[in-house]
Amino acid sequence: MQYFAIGDEDTILGFSLAGVRGRIARNAGEATEAFREALGRPDAGIVIMTERVVAMIRAEVEAYMFSERFPLVVEIPDRTGRLAGRPGIRDLVNQAIGIKL
Amino acid sequence: MRNVAPTKSNLLKLKEELSFARLGQELLDQKRSILVAELMTLVDQAAALEDKMALELGQAYRALEDAAMAMGKLKLASVARAIDVRSAIALRQRRVMGVALPVVNTTITDRPPYYSPLDTNLNIDLAAKEFRDAIAIMGKLAELKVSIMRLAAEVKRTIRKVNALEKIAVPDLEESVHFIRERLEENERETFTLMKMVKNRLAAAKQEGSLE
């Protein structure tokens, strides 16, 4: 299985240097399309998405993340660094199950 | 409380059920602590890994920018197209208290050179290397994230079971056992007084008979 990247132009270019194919997403429509394509690929093991893209289609990605299916989704910061106010992994756990760690 | 006839056999049965429920509660409680401990270590690992990945990616983006600055984006893109690095993901599973967790292993096959070093920039090599490193970390991070989600769901389920036993099943059984025991004792006392009365009356009747 392989990686698949969804992000802005520079991110995709960067990942192509490491042999990762990807799609450029500039707006919510493209993001949704790219995300669905990534999920539909039989060889996609891990989908790499920039935080900015995830923020565009947050609801859809999160619904998928909690469904425990493949491919796995990883969020990464893009060229401009981390988005402010993004929930960390601890917050996600707290949100998902209501357990304070 | 359950609707059971207050008999001795029911009492025995309920007592057994009660001790079974208590044992189950204890075991589930242990399971919960183990899962939570595992969850905490995974969350710590994931948080550390996220920071590491942000660092790696920061370096990678910087190198990429430098390369783009030196060679132009178009050239960079055409060079990137020549690169044939394959990253393969191998998935395995490990089990913690009956929960299946994925283990991701990324192997990167790299067969350089792909482009001439003559008219390319050093930064492109740097960027490619940094991105490769970042990708390996991402595989690990994905593994941790999924593990955390699954463990968290299992912890939630376990807590619900423990609570159900602790707050409903055990008190309910305790009440039933208590009720049956009371009833049995009450019956015993009743029989005892009854017997006493019969004995007294018989004795009285006998005395009257002997007096006559």
Interface residues (C-beta under 8 A of the other chain):
Chain A: M1 Q2 Y3 D10 L13 G14 F15 S16 L17 A18 G19 V20 G45 I46 I48 M65 F66 E68 L72 V73 V74 I76 P77 D78 R79 G81 R82 G88 I89 R90 V93 A96 I97 G98 I99 L101
Chain B: V36 L39 M40 V43 A46 A47 E50 M53 A54 L57 G58 A60 Y61 L64 E65 A68 K73 L76 A77 A80 R81 I83 D84 V85 R86 S87 A88 I89 L91 P102 V104 I108 D110 I124 A127 A128 F131 R132 A134 I135 M138 G139 L141 A142 E143 K145 V146 I148 M149 R150 A152 A153 V155 K156 I159
